[in-house]
Amino acid sequence: MGKNLRSFIALVNQCDYIIGNDGGAINMAKALNKPSFIIFSPWIEKKVWATFEDGLFHKSTHLKDYLPELFRNQNESALKKNSIPLYHHFKPELIKEDLTSFIEQVNKKELTKYSLSQSVIIRDTNKLSALVITYNEEKNIDELINNLSFANEIVIVDSFSTDDTVLKIKQHKNVTLIQHKFTNFSEQRNYALQYANYDWVLFIDADERVNPKLKREIHEAINNTQNDIVAYEMYRKFYYQKKLVRFSGWQTDKVFRLYNKNNVSYKSDLFVHELLDIQGKISVLNEKLQHFSFDNYSDYKKKMTHYASLRAKELHIQKLKPNAFHFYIKPLYRFLNHYLMRLGVLDGKKGFIIAYLSSYYVYRRYVELNKLNKN
């Protein structure tokens, strides 16, 4: 311990990085260009105090990042009163992965030689636009925006949400909000692309999260002058009720999420499971995107029903006439594919639910198609 402020600063100056609660020590370390990992008190509003955070050199964590349900309908006064009980929920296991990732990053030789000012310059060589389309995402929106804070801008196109999504978005000064009526996913994404101010775009869903290692890889990819890649795919980790799904057909899932907007557009004839039309070379990132695809059965079933109605519109345009094969054989095959062939059985109960709802989606799209054909 330093005997006075001067000796404490001298001690901090010898450190490679600092880990601790937010306060004067952390701020002095930042002034000395030391990477920081901040653990906020449960009653503190992280977005107000997480200065200089970039997800690489400066990262912060909060109990709300892991257990958001504890903070619903709680004001600052109530949280301050309950700070001790909240601390009991803040287990070391929660932050272990993020902290380990932070330490690994700052221990890399190429990172430790950079100062804060240098890191900002490097990060801004090619700027990044983060794009999101939303509808009734109040439970995800705050965490999503905080997760995307490493981007140079965040643009959200909302489909006139009926919950508190828009109200929450407006509380974030660093977000551009646009509202546009939803027709289909391809049209909505193409509409959002025109509002990106920078060439490189990270287009993710409200229930997806970018971990620190992936943030670093994205930064390196868009600033790599040695290749001519225009679009990157990402593998995804799927979660059911915050628990990792290891199989069920999702173990090989990958999607395009990072690309140069000048070389891509979404195919207008696809309304759901939209695809990119890419002019140029593609590649795949190593780190995986986290996808918290559904929290409960009813939410996921609603999502499948919505997707089925959009897919039915595609098939209606193609003038498909469904028969017994479509209503019975295809759904059965989808179930067996996810549950047996793609090892969903090893995921236990959640594997069965995923297989069932996947087959339900197939069946439902032909029910909706029948309605369209009759009309």
RODRENFI-201332 format. One record per residue (C-alpha): residue number from 1; residue in one letter; y, z, x. Coordinates in nm, 3 decimals. Example, Ala and Ser with C-alpha at 12.3 -4.5 7.8 and 13.67 -1.06 7.14 Angstrom:
<sites>
i_aa_py_pz_px
1_a_-0.450_0.780_1.230
2_s_-0.106_0.714_1.367
</sites>
This chain:
<sites>
i_aa_py_pz_px
1_m_0.000_0.000_0.000
2_g_0.352_-0.076_0.119
3_k_0.583_0.221_0.170
4_n_0.876_0.021_0.033
5_l_0.958_-0.317_-0.115
6_r_1.004_-0.486_0.224
7_s_0.666_-0.374_0.360
8_f_0.492_-0.468_0.032
9_i_0.635_-0.820_0.053
10_a_0.516_-0.840_0.415
11_l_0.165_-0.744_0.301
12_v_0.162_-0.997_0.018
13_n_0.276_-1.266_0.260
14_q_-0.051_-1.221_0.452
15_c_-0.263_-1.285_0.140
16_d_-0.427_-1.614_0.042
17_y_-0.376_-1.549_-0.330
18_i_-0.312_-1.266_-0.577
19_i_-0.517_-1.149_-0.875
20_g_-0.382_-0.885_-1.111
21_n_-0.183_-0.789_-1.417
22_d_0.154_-0.952_-1.484
23_g_0.446_-0.771_-1.321
24_g_0.667_-0.747_-1.016
25_a_0.383_-0.787_-0.766
26_i_0.275_-1.116_-0.921
27_n_0.633_-1.247_-0.931
28_m_0.694_-1.158_-0.566
29_a_0.372_-1.339_-0.473
30_k_0.486_-1.647_-0.664
31_a_0.819_-1.636_-0.479
32_l_0.616_-1.643_-0.155
33_n_0.424_-1.950_-0.282
34_k_0.098_-1.760_-0.320
35_p_-0.151_-1.887_-0.582
36_s_-0.185_-1.637_-0.869
37_f_-0.440_-1.539_-1.130
38_i_-0.276_-1.320_-1.397
39_i_-0.462_-1.099_-1.644
40_f_-0.224_-1.031_-1.933
41_s_-0.223_-0.716_-2.143
42_p_-0.366_-0.784_-2.491
43_w_-0.036_-0.718_-2.670
44_i_0.174_-0.947_-2.444
45_e_0.254_-1.301_-2.565
46_k_0.114_-1.510_-2.281
47_k_0.310_-1.830_-2.345
48_v_0.640_-1.643_-2.297
49_w_0.555_-1.497_-1.955
50_a_0.313_-1.747_-1.792
51_t_0.581_-1.901_-1.569
52_f_0.486_-2.181_-1.327
53_e_0.137_-2.196_-1.473
54_d_-0.029_-2.529_-1.392
55_g_-0.400_-2.447_-1.435
56_l_-0.453_-2.507_-1.061
57_f_-0.241_-2.287_-0.831
58_h_-0.118_-2.056_-1.104
59_k_-0.351_-1.958_-1.386
60_s_-0.338_-1.682_-1.643
61_t_-0.585_-1.536_-1.887
62_h_-0.558_-1.336_-2.206
63_l_-0.808_-1.171_-2.440
64_k_-0.685_-1.410_-2.710
65_d_-0.822_-1.703_-2.506
66_y_-1.174_-1.570_-2.557
67_l_-1.165_-1.373_-2.883
68_p_-0.886_-1.525_-3.096
69_e_-1.026_-1.366_-3.413
70_l_-0.899_-1.026_-3.293
71_f_-0.541_-1.149_-3.308
72_r_-0.526_-1.312_-3.651
73_n_-0.250_-1.175_-3.876
74_q_-0.143_-0.926_-3.606
75_n_0.223_-0.890_-3.502
76_e_0.341_-0.760_-3.163
77_s_0.398_-0.407_-3.291
78_a_0.044_-0.377_-3.430
79_l_-0.107_-0.523_-3.114
80_k_0.085_-0.277_-2.895
81_k_-0.047_0.016_-3.102
82_n_-0.404_-0.115_-3.066
83_s_-0.380_-0.213_-2.700
84_i_-0.641_0.042_-2.581
85_p_-0.908_-0.062_-2.837
86_l_-0.833_-0.425_-2.751
87_y_-0.889_-0.351_-2.383
88_h_-1.239_-0.231_-2.472
89_h_-1.316_-0.589_-2.580
90_f_-1.177_-0.737_-2.257
91_k_-1.501_-0.743_-2.059
92_p_-1.514_-0.878_-1.701
93_e_-1.780_-1.127_-1.813
94_l_-1.519_-1.308_-2.022
95_i_-1.303_-1.409_-1.726
96_k_-1.577_-1.449_-1.465
97_e_-1.610_-1.828_-1.495
98_d_-1.234_-1.893_-1.493
99_l_-1.174_-1.653_-1.205
100_t_-1.457_-1.800_-0.996
101_s_-1.320_-2.148_-1.056
102_f_-0.970_-2.037_-0.951
103_i_-1.097_-1.879_-0.629
104_e_-1.301_-2.189_-0.544
105_q_-0.997_-2.409_-0.590
106_v_-0.752_-2.209_-0.383
107_n_-1.010_-2.162_-0.106
108_k_-1.027_-2.538_-0.052
109_k_-0.840_-2.627_0.263
110_e_-0.647_-2.906_0.098
111_l_-0.504_-2.661_-0.158
112_t_-0.415_-2.360_0.055
113_k_-0.178_-2.559_0.274
114_y_0.044_-2.654_-0.022
115_s_0.342_-2.450_-0.137
116_l_0.442_-2.422_-0.501
117_s_0.717_-2.682_-0.464
118_q_0.480_-2.922_-0.290
119_s_0.215_-2.881_-0.558
120_v_0.462_-2.980_-0.828
121_i_0.560_-3.292_-0.636
122_i_0.197_-3.392_-0.585
123_r_0.112_-3.324_-0.948
124_d_0.396_-3.547_-1.066
125_t_0.313_-3.852_-0.853
126_n_0.161_-4.006_-1.166
127_k_0.261_-3.822_-1.479
128_l_0.019_-3.746_-1.759
129_s_0.063_-3.761_-2.136
130_a_-0.172_-3.541_-2.341
131_l_-0.228_-3.685_-2.691
132_v_-0.395_-3.516_-2.989
133_i_-0.441_-3.608_-3.354
134_t_-0.470_-3.316_-3.596
135_y_-0.539_-3.221_-3.955
136_n_-0.569_-2.855_-4.058
137_e_-0.630_-2.722_-3.707
138_e_-0.444_-2.391_-3.733
139_k_-0.734_-2.201_-3.576
140_n_-0.736_-2.427_-3.269
141_i_-0.378_-2.537_-3.215
142_d_-0.231_-2.252_-3.008
143_e_-0.525_-2.237_-2.771
144_l_-0.525_-2.616_-2.743
145_i_-0.156_-2.638_-2.650
146_n_-0.192_-2.363_-2.390
147_n_-0.494_-2.543_-2.246
148_l_-0.293_-2.867_-2.211
149_s_0.002_-2.702_-2.037
150_f_-0.086_-2.879_-1.710
151_a_0.013_-3.216_-1.862
152_n_0.368_-3.347_-1.824
153_e_0.402_-3.390_-2.200
154_i_0.204_-3.304_-2.511
155_v_0.228_-3.533_-2.815
156_i_0.057_-3.432_-3.140
157_v_0.025_-3.671_-3.434
158_d_-0.053_-3.467_-3.745
159_s_-0.190_-3.612_-4.070
160_f_0.027_-3.390_-4.295
161_s_-0.182_-3.074_-4.258
162_t_-0.191_-2.839_-4.558
163_d_-0.246_-2.521_-4.354
164_d_-0.022_-2.364_-4.085
165_t_-0.094_-2.626_-3.818
166_v_0.255_-2.779_-3.824
167_l_0.426_-2.440_-3.837
168_k_0.237_-2.330_-3.527
169_i_0.307_-2.655_-3.342
170_k_0.680_-2.613_-3.402
171_q_0.669_-2.276_-3.225
172_h_0.586_-2.456_-2.900
173_k_0.900_-2.604_-2.745
174_n_0.705_-2.825_-2.505
175_v_0.530_-3.027_-2.779
176_t_0.643_-3.347_-2.951
177_l_0.529_-3.346_-3.315
178_i_0.493_-3.665_-3.521
179_q_0.348_-3.686_-3.871
180_h_0.167_-3.997_-3.986
181_k_-0.062_-4.060_-4.282
182_f_-0.428_-4.082_-4.181
183_t_-0.612_-4.406_-4.258
184_n_-0.892_-4.393_-4.001
185_f_-0.946_-4.260_-3.650
186_s_-0.890_-4.590_-3.468
187_e_-0.562_-4.659_-3.644
188_q_-0.439_-4.302_-3.592
189_r_-0.519_-4.306_-3.222
190_n_-0.354_-4.645_-3.169
191_y_-0.048_-4.511_-3.352
192_a_-0.035_-4.206_-3.124
193_l_-0.062_-4.417_-2.808
194_q_0.279_-4.574_-2.865
195_y_0.445_-4.233_-2.830
196_a_0.304_-4.164_-2.481
197_n_0.589_-4.181_-2.232
198_y_0.361_-4.211_-1.931
199_d_0.097_-4.468_-1.838
200_w_-0.188_-4.222_-1.792
201_v_-0.313_-4.061_-2.112
202_l_-0.551_-3.773_-2.177
203_f_-0.655_-3.810_-2.542
204_i_-0.863_-3.516_-2.662
205_d_-0.961_-3.358_-2.992
206_a_-0.828_-3.024_-3.113
207_d_-1.168_-2.859_-3.061
208_e_-1.203_-2.975_-2.699
209_r_-1.094_-2.783_-2.388
210_v_-1.029_-2.882_-2.027
211_n_-1.158_-2.631_-1.770
212_p_-0.971_-2.573_-1.440
213_k_-1.206_-2.788_-1.232
214_l_-1.168_-3.078_-1.474
215_k_-0.788_-3.041_-1.464
216_r_-0.801_-3.079_-1.089
217_e_-1.032_-3.382_-1.112
218_i_-0.803_-3.547_-1.367
219_h_-0.507_-3.493_-1.135
220_e_-0.698_-3.647_-0.844
221_a_-0.817_-3.943_-1.055
222_i_-0.476_-4.053_-1.181
223_n_-0.324_-4.019_-0.832
224_n_-0.601_-4.200_-0.645
225_t_-0.439_-4.511_-0.499
226_q_-0.764_-4.622_-0.336
227_n_-0.925_-4.757_-0.652
228_d_-0.832_-4.973_-0.951
229_i_-1.005_-4.769_-1.223
230_v_-0.819_-4.788_-1.556
231_a_-1.039_-4.562_-1.773
232_y_-1.264_-4.261_-1.718
233_e_-1.549_-4.128_-1.928
234_m_-1.626_-3.757_-1.948
235_y_-1.952_-3.584_-2.025
236_r_-1.919_-3.305_-2.279
237_k_-2.066_-2.958_-2.320
238_f_-2.120_-2.881_-2.689
239_y_-2.091_-2.533_-2.837
240_y_-2.209_-2.395_-3.170
241_q_-2.039_-2.067_-3.264
242_k_-1.918_-2.045_-2.901
243_k_-2.277_-2.073_-2.770
244_l_-2.376_-2.365_-2.548
245_v_-2.603_-2.631_-2.700
246_r_-2.826_-2.752_-2.418
247_f_-3.024_-3.026_-2.591
248_s_-3.032_-3.172_-2.948
249_g_-2.929_-3.518_-2.827
250_w_-2.593_-3.401_-2.694
251_q_-2.700_-3.346_-2.334
252_t_-2.606_-3.704_-2.238
253_d_-2.299_-3.740_-2.460
254_k_-1.993_-3.889_-2.291
255_v_-1.664_-4.029_-2.418
256_f_-1.354_-4.201_-2.285
257_r_-1.074_-3.945_-2.276
258_l_-0.863_-4.043_-1.973
259_y_-0.715_-4.391_-1.931
260_n_-0.415_-4.604_-1.849
261_k_-0.261_-4.697_-2.184
262_n_-0.155_-5.039_-2.056
263_n_-0.519_-5.145_-2.026
264_v_-0.676_-5.008_-2.344
265_s_-0.659_-5.006_-2.722
266_y_-0.890_-4.876_-2.996
267_k_-1.093_-5.138_-3.183
268_s_-0.935_-5.172_-3.525
269_d_-1.258_-5.264_-3.707
270_l_-1.416_-4.922_-3.639
271_f_-1.297_-4.636_-3.861
272_v_-1.510_-4.352_-3.717
273_h_-1.673_-4.302_-3.375
274_e_-1.391_-4.519_-3.249
275_l_-1.440_-4.736_-2.938
276_l_-1.198_-4.852_-2.671
277_d_-1.130_-5.212_-2.580
278_i_-1.082_-5.180_-2.203
279_q_-0.934_-5.440_-1.971
280_g_-1.038_-5.330_-1.622
281_k_-1.280_-5.112_-1.428
282_i_-1.422_-4.785_-1.559
283_s_-1.572_-4.474_-1.402
284_v_-1.711_-4.132_-1.496
285_l_-1.567_-3.791_-1.401
286_n_-1.801_-3.525_-1.264
287_e_-1.670_-3.222_-1.452
288_k_-1.755_-3.178_-1.820
289_l_-1.521_-3.143_-2.116
290_q_-1.591_-2.842_-2.337
291_h_-1.641_-2.931_-2.704
292_f_-1.644_-2.647_-2.956
293_s_-1.771_-2.883_-3.222
294_f_-1.828_-2.641_-3.509
295_d_-1.805_-2.271_-3.583
296_n_-2.019_-2.266_-3.895
297_y_-2.249_-2.473_-4.110
298_s_-2.004_-2.551_-4.391
299_d_-1.729_-2.674_-4.156
300_y_-1.964_-2.908_-3.978
301_k_-2.107_-3.040_-4.306
302_k_-1.754_-3.120_-4.426
303_k_-1.691_-3.306_-4.103
304_m_-2.011_-3.507_-4.145
305_t_-1.918_-3.591_-4.505
306_h_-1.576_-3.715_-4.392
307_y_-1.728_-3.927_-4.115
308_a_-1.983_-4.066_-4.360
309_s_-1.711_-4.185_-4.599
310_l_-1.529_-4.367_-4.317
311_r_-1.850_-4.523_-4.188
312_a_-1.931_-4.638_-4.542
313_k_-1.600_-4.828_-4.550
314_e_-1.700_-5.011_-4.233
315_l_-2.037_-5.105_-4.382
316_h_-1.873_-5.209_-4.708
317_i_-1.654_-5.455_-4.521
318_q_-1.971_-5.588_-4.358
319_k_-2.115_-5.633_-4.711
320_l_-2.428_-5.428_-4.642
321_k_-2.653_-5.355_-4.941
322_p_-2.846_-5.031_-4.879
323_n_-3.209_-4.995_-4.980
324_a_-3.490_-4.741_-4.948
325_f_-3.507_-4.796_-4.572
326_h_-3.145_-4.681_-4.537
327_f_-3.179_-4.386_-4.773
328_y_-3.508_-4.242_-4.644
329_i_-3.637_-4.391_-4.319
330_k_-3.311_-4.389_-4.122
331_p_-3.219_-4.026_-4.204
332_l_-3.574_-3.912_-4.123
333_y_-3.566_-4.097_-3.793
334_r_-3.229_-3.941_-3.706
335_f_-3.368_-3.593_-3.773
336_l_-3.681_-3.649_-3.563
337_n_-3.477_-3.808_-3.286
338_h_-3.245_-3.508_-3.251
339_y_-3.501_-3.235_-3.316
340_l_-3.809_-3.366_-3.130
341_m_-3.730_-3.663_-2.909
342_r_-3.398_-3.518_-2.786
343_l_-3.544_-3.165_-2.764
344_g_-3.337_-2.997_-3.035
345_v_-3.633_-2.770_-3.098
346_l_-3.549_-2.597_-2.768
347_d_-3.206_-2.501_-2.905
348_g_-3.367_-2.288_-3.176
349_k_-3.189_-2.246_-3.509
350_k_-2.877_-2.433_-3.399
351_g_-3.097_-2.725_-3.288
352_f_-3.246_-2.749_-3.637
353_i_-2.901_-2.733_-3.799
354_i_-2.769_-3.009_-3.573
355_a_-3.069_-3.233_-3.646
356_y_-3.044_-3.173_-4.020
357_l_-2.669_-3.240_-4.042
358_s_-2.704_-3.550_-3.826
359_s_-2.962_-3.688_-4.069
360_y_-2.741_-3.578_-4.360
361_y_-2.457_-3.786_-4.215
362_v_-2.681_-4.095_-4.210
363_y_-2.798_-4.038_-4.568
364_r_-2.448_-3.960_-4.697
365_r_-2.290_-4.276_-4.559
366_y_-2.526_-4.489_-4.770
367_v_-2.453_-4.279_-5.080
368_e_-2.082_-4.345_-5.024
369_l_-2.152_-4.712_-4.954
370_n_-2.338_-4.742_-5.284
371_k_-2.032_-4.605_-5.465
372_l_-1.805_-4.856_-5.295
373_n_-2.038_-5.144_-5.374
374_k_-2.062_-5.045_-5.741
375_n_-1.684_-5.015_-5.769
</sites>
